[in-house]
Amino acid sequence: MLDYWVRLYRLYRLPVTQVVVLLLPPALETVIETAFTVETTRHEYRVISMWEENPELFLNDPALLPLAPLAATTQPQALLQQVVGKVNQLEPRQRPEISAYTQMLAGLKYKKDLIRQLFREGMMRESVIFQEILAEGELL
C-alpha cells in the first residue's frame, strides 16, 4: 500500500487517500488493520467493511451497484431483489455488464440458485420477446 501511495504522490503531487474494501467479514479472531507500521514508518488507510455499509449508498449509482448485495441488511433476499430491480432499470447497453458484475459479487454471499432465479426472472420481464409472449397469452 505504501509503495502505491508513494508512486501516486510522486506522479501527481496531490493528496492520496487509500481505501481497502473488505467484501466479506473475516474470521472472528481476525484483527482488521488500518495502518502499516514498520519501525518509524507509519502509513494509514481507510477500511470499508461492506457488510456494515448502508445499501442505499450503492443502489443509486450504476458503477457501485455490483457492491450493493454485500451491504448491510436484515433481509438479504429482499436486498438482492431490490438490486435486480435496479439492474433492470439500467440502459440496455449498460445492463449486461453491470448485471454480470453484480451476479459475480452476489455469489460471495448468496446461493447460486437464488441469484440465477432472481436475475433470470428480472431479465425475462424486460425482454421484448417475453413481453410479446405475455401479450399473446392475454389475447387467448
C-alpha positions as CSV (number, residue, x, y, z in Angstrom):
1,M,0.0,0.0,0.0
2,L,2.7,2.4,0.9
3,D,4.5,1.7,-2.4
4,Y,1.4,2.7,-4.4
5,W,0.9,5.8,-2.3
6,V,4.5,6.9,-3.0
7,R,4.2,6.3,-6.7
8,L,0.9,8.2,-7.0
9,Y,2.2,11.1,-4.9
10,R,5.4,11.3,-6.9
11,L,3.5,11.3,-10.2
12,Y,0.7,13.8,-9.3
13,R,1.9,15.7,-6.2
14,L,-1.7,15.5,-4.8
15,P,-3.1,14.1,-1.6
16,V,-3.8,10.4,-1.9
17,T,-6.3,8.6,0.3
18,Q,-6.1,4.9,0.1
19,V,-9.0,2.6,0.8
20,V,-9.2,-1.1,1.4
21,V,-12.7,-2.6,0.7
22,L,-13.4,-5.8,2.6
23,L,-16.1,-7.7,0.7
24,L,-16.9,-10.3,3.4
25,P,-16.4,-10.4,7.2
26,P,-13.2,-12.1,8.3
27,A,-13.0,-14.9,10.8
28,L,-13.9,-13.7,14.4
29,E,-10.3,-13.7,15.7
30,T,-9.1,-11.6,12.7
31,V,-8.0,-8.1,13.5
32,I,-8.7,-5.5,10.8
33,E,-5.7,-3.3,10.5
34,T,-6.0,0.4,9.4
35,A,-2.3,1.1,9.2
36,F,1.0,-0.3,8.0
37,T,3.8,0.2,10.5
38,V,7.5,-0.7,10.3
39,E,10.0,0.9,12.7
40,T,9.4,4.7,12.3
41,T,7.3,4.4,9.2
42,R,3.5,4.6,9.6
43,H,1.1,4.5,6.7
44,E,-2.7,4.8,7.4
45,Y,-5.5,3.8,5.1
46,R,-9.3,3.7,5.3
47,V,-11.0,0.3,5.6
48,I,-14.6,-0.1,4.3
49,S,-16.4,-3.2,5.6
50,M,-19.1,-3.9,3.0
51,W,-21.3,-5.8,5.5
52,E,-21.6,-2.7,7.6
53,E,-22.4,-0.2,4.8
54,N,-25.9,1.1,4.0
55,P,-27.0,-0.4,0.7
56,E,-28.6,2.9,-0.3
57,L,-25.1,4.2,-0.9
58,F,-24.7,1.7,-3.7
59,L,-28.2,1.3,-5.1
60,N,-28.4,4.6,-6.9
61,D,-25.1,4.6,-8.7
62,P,-24.7,2.1,-11.6
63,A,-20.9,2.0,-11.0
64,L,-21.4,0.9,-7.4
65,L,-24.5,-1.3,-7.9
66,P,-22.5,-4.5,-8.0
67,L,-21.4,-3.9,-4.4
68,A,-24.9,-3.5,-3.1
69,P,-25.7,-7.2,-2.5
70,L,-22.8,-7.3,0.0
71,A,-24.1,-4.3,2.1
72,A,-25.7,-4.5,5.5
73,T,-29.2,-5.9,5.6
74,T,-31.5,-7.9,7.8
75,Q,-33.4,-9.2,4.8
76,P,-30.8,-10.4,2.3
77,Q,-33.2,-11.8,-0.3
78,A,-35.2,-8.6,-0.3
79,L,-32.0,-6.6,-0.9
80,L,-31.0,-8.8,-3.7
81,Q,-34.4,-8.4,-5.3
82,Q,-34.1,-4.6,-5.0
83,V,-30.7,-4.8,-6.7
84,V,-32.2,-6.9,-9.5
85,G,-34.8,-4.2,-9.9
86,K,-32.2,-1.5,-10.2
87,V,-30.2,-3.5,-12.7
88,N,-33.3,-4.0,-14.8
89,Q,-33.8,-0.2,-14.8
90,L,-30.4,0.5,-16.4
91,E,-30.0,1.4,-20.0
92,P,-29.9,-1.7,-22.3
93,R,-26.2,-1.1,-23.2
94,Q,-25.2,-0.9,-19.5
95,R,-27.3,-3.7,-18.2
96,P,-25.4,-6.9,-19.3
97,E,-22.1,-5.8,-18.0
98,I,-23.4,-4.4,-14.6
99,S,-25.6,-7.5,-14.3
100,A,-22.6,-9.8,-14.7
101,Y,-20.5,-7.9,-12.2
102,T,-23.4,-7.8,-9.7
103,Q,-24.1,-11.5,-10.0
104,M,-20.4,-12.3,-9.6
105,L,-20.1,-10.3,-6.4
106,A,-23.5,-11.5,-5.1
107,G,-22.1,-15.0,-5.4
108,L,-19.8,-14.3,-2.5
109,K,-22.9,-14.0,-0.2
110,Y,-25.9,-15.7,-1.9
111,K,-26.6,-19.2,-3.2
112,K,-26.2,-19.7,-6.9
113,D,-29.8,-20.9,-7.4
114,L,-31.2,-17.7,-5.8
115,I,-29.0,-15.5,-7.9
116,R,-29.9,-17.3,-11.1
117,Q,-33.6,-17.3,-10.3
118,L,-33.8,-13.6,-9.4
119,F,-31.7,-12.3,-12.3
120,R,-33.4,-14.6,-14.8
121,E,-36.8,-13.5,-13.8
122,G,-35.9,-9.9,-13.8
123,M,-34.2,-10.1,-17.2
124,M,-37.2,-12.1,-18.6
125,R,-39.6,-9.4,-17.6
126,E,-37.5,-6.8,-19.5
127,S,-37.3,-8.9,-22.6
128,V,-39.3,-7.7,-25.6
129,I,-39.9,-11.4,-26.6
130,F,-41.2,-12.2,-23.1
131,Q,-43.5,-9.2,-23.3
132,E,-44.8,-10.4,-26.6
133,I,-45.5,-13.9,-25.2
134,L,-47.3,-12.3,-22.3
135,A,-49.4,-10.2,-24.6
136,E,-50.3,-13.2,-26.8
137,G,-51.3,-15.1,-23.6
138,E,-53.6,-12.3,-22.6
139,L,-55.3,-12.4,-26.0
140,L,-56.2,-16.1,-25.7
